[in-house]
Amino acid sequence: MSQVGLTDFDFSTNNQYIASSSMDKTVRVWDISRGLCIRVIYGVSSQLCIRFHPVNNNFLSAGNAKKEINVFNFSTGRTISTTVVDGEVTAMDHDHTGQFIFCGDSQGCIYTVSMNSHTGALSRTHRNRSSSKHRSAVTTVEYRTFSLLARGPVLLAFTRDGSLSFFSVSLEMKGYLTLRCSLKLTPRLHSIRASFCPLLSLEKGEYIVAGSEDANVYFYDLTRPRNTCVNKLQGHGYPVIGIAWNHGENLLASSDFGGTVIVWKRAKTA
């Protein structure tokens, strides 16, 4: 049985499994080598985002339209812990230690949720607003362990009204977020995502890649107050919705509203 209205997916850290969330209220775990769905977890509302725990692969975190973050044990399918935020949970990511979940909601708020890596227990610690002036849904929450700009871990948030927020993260202060800079892009009609460009950012600047309604893929440098856009990739015929790097960051995949996926190879520079 195929999954209807797929909203998000994530690879396990050992690359054995893919977890997916869906509008059909299910969370599914897929065995990559066999191409089989090995677990279906049924919820009571649309599942909007999902992540494997970075340390304990048995834990799955999922955000839903009931404003809940649930932690599941994927071996048993049981719900271990639940916490509630103020809006539909539309995007999430873990920090590298597995101590925190960062999530965004349909109201434009960013939350830090503490998580016990052994028991899966959740507790909310902080609530921030993105740089969006409107209550615009968060489409991207992405954590990164180090940034030259912030000299430490950072979090990227992107909302449907085109607001891009760049936070520094204090793991010592229970995942407290401090807004370092922001960028206002053209508002999006679709739920369009953005991503860090870690390797590019190690050379100079702080690079972000994002899809757009005009069917292009754009690269931005947050350290440039003017001429922030530094590159544009053309090739899609529909709004570009999804963006994803491979681990070596020499390949970039972009997907559009028409169902086309383009894989771009990073050119070698002198």
N, C-alpha and C positions, 0 to 999 in steps of 0.2 A: 504494500500500500504506500503510495507516495504522500508526501507531506504537503499540505495546502498552505500557500502564503508564508513561505519561509522568511523569517525576520532577521536571523543571525545564526552564525555558527562559529565554532572554535575547535582548534586542534588540542589534544592532550599533549603534555610536555614530552612524552615518550613517542609521539607521532603514531600511536597505535589506533587512536579513536578520534572521531569527530562528533561533537555534540551540536545539535541544532534546536532552535526554538521556532515556534510557528503560531500563526493566527488560528490554527485549529485546536489551540489550547494544550498542545503536547510539547514535551521535551523528548528528544530521541538521541540515542547514542549509537553510532555506526562503527563497525569494525572495518578499518580501511583495507586491510589485506584481503578480506573475504567479500567486501562490498555489501555487507549485511547489516540491517538494523538489529541490534542485540538487546535494546532496552527501550521501552516506551513508557514515559511518565505522564499521566493524565492530570491536567490542572482544571481549574474552574473558570479561567479567563485566558485571553490571548497572551502567549509568551512572547515578549518583545526583544529580549537580549539574553545572552548566555555566555558564561566563561567557566573553563576548568580551573580548579585551584592550582596554583603554580607549584605547590609542594606536595599536596595530597591529591593524587589523580582520582581518588574515589569520590571527591566532592565536586559537585556542580552547583554554580550559583546562577540563578535565573531571575530576571525582572519581568513583571507582568502588568496587565492593564488594570489590575485591582490595587495598584500602588504598592505591591509587595516585592520584597527580595526574598527568595526562598533558596535555601541550601538543601540539595538532595544528595543522598548516598546513591550513586548510580548502580552499585552492585545489588542493592535491595529495592531501589526505586522509592524509598521512604523519604519524606520531608524531615530534615533534621532540625532546622531553625527557620524562623520567619521574622522579618522586621518590616515596618510600614513607613512609607514616606508620604509627601504631600500630593504627588501626582503620579500618573502612569510612569513606570520605570522604563525609559526608552533606550538607554545606553549604559554600559558598565565596563570596568576593567579592574583587575587586581594589581596590587603592587608586587614587586618581585619576591618579597618575603612571605606573602600570603596572609599577612596580618590585617590588611585593609582591602575593602572593596570601595571603589569610587564609582558613583553612579549619577546619571542625570535623569531628570523627569520631564514631563510634558509641560511643566510650568517654567522651565528655564533654570531650575535649581540644581546645584551639584552637592552631593552628600558624600561624606566619609563615614563608612561603616566598619567598625572593628570586628574582626573574625578570629575565633580560636581555631588554629590549624589542626588541633587534635580532636576537638568535639564538634566543630562547625558552628558553635554558638555565635550569634550576631548581636551587636549593640551599636546604635547610632552615636557618633561622636561630634560631627560638625556638619553645618549646613551653610552653603555659599550660594550667591547668585552668580550666574555667568555675566559677561559684559553686555548681554542682550538687554535693551531698554524695555522690551516687551516680554510678555510671558510666552516665550517661544520655545517649542520642544527641543530638547538636546538630542542631536543625532549622533554625536561622537563623544566618547570619553576614552582617552588613551593615556596610559602611564608610561613614563620612560625613566630608567634608573639614573641617568646623568645628562646634564646639559651644561655646556660651557657658559651659556648666558646666565643661568641660575646657580652654577657651581654646585649642583646637587640634583635630586630627583625632581621631575616636573610632570605636570598633567595638562593635556590639551582637551579643550571642550569646544564643540561647534554646535550652533543652533540653526533652526530652519530659517530664521530671519537674516542669516549670513554673519552672525557675530562669532568671531574666533577668539577664544580666551586662552591665555598661557599662564599657568599657575606654577609657583614653586611649592614643593611639598615638604613639610617637616614631619618626618616619621617619628621623631622624638616627642613631638607634641600631638600624638594620636592622629597623624595624617592631616594636620592643619594646613589649609591652602592659603597662599598669598598671591593675589593677581599681580603678575609682573608686567604684562603688556597685552594689548588686544588689537584686533583688526576687524574693520567692518567691511564685509563683502556684500555683493548683491544678494538680496533675499531669495530664498529657494522655495519653490512650490512643492518639490518632492523632498523626501527624507534623504538628503545627500550627505556623504561622509567625507571626513578629512583624515590625514595621518601625518605623523612625524616623518622626517627624512634624517634619521640618526647619522648615517655615514657622511652625507653632504654637510651636516651641521658640525661635524668634527673638523672639517677643513676651515670654514669660516661662516659666520652667520648662524641663523636658526631657521631651518627650512621646513615648510609645511607643504603638503600636496593635497589638493582638494578637487572633487568633481564640480560640475556646474550645469546650469540649465541650458547653456548655449552649446552643449555637446563637446566641450573642450576639457582637458585636464590642466590645471594651473599649479605652478610652483610659486610659493611666496617666501620671502625672507623677512622675518619679524623684526630684524635689527635695522631694517631700512625704513625710516619714517615716510620717505617718498620712493616712488618706483618700486613698491613692495613686490610686485609680480616680476619674477626673473625668468620664467619659461612657460611655454604653452604647448601642449601636445594635441594635435588635431587628427581625427580619424573616425570618431563616432558620429552617428547620425541622429542620436537621441540624447536627452539629458543623461549625464554621467552620474550614476548613483553611488557605486562602490569603488573603493580604492584599497589595494593590499600589496605589500612588499613580500618577497621571499626573504628567507633568513639572511642570505648573503647580500641582499639589497641591490643585486644587479638586475633583477627583474621586477617590474611593476605591473600588476594586473588592474585593469579598470573595466567596469561593467556598466552598461547603460539600460535605460528604460525599455528599449526595444529587445533586450535579451542578448545583446552582443558583448562578448568579453574580448578585450585586446590585451595581449602581453607585450610590454615594451621592454626592450633590452637597453640597459644603461651603457652609453657610449664610453669608451676608454678615453681618458684625457691625458695629455702630456704632463 
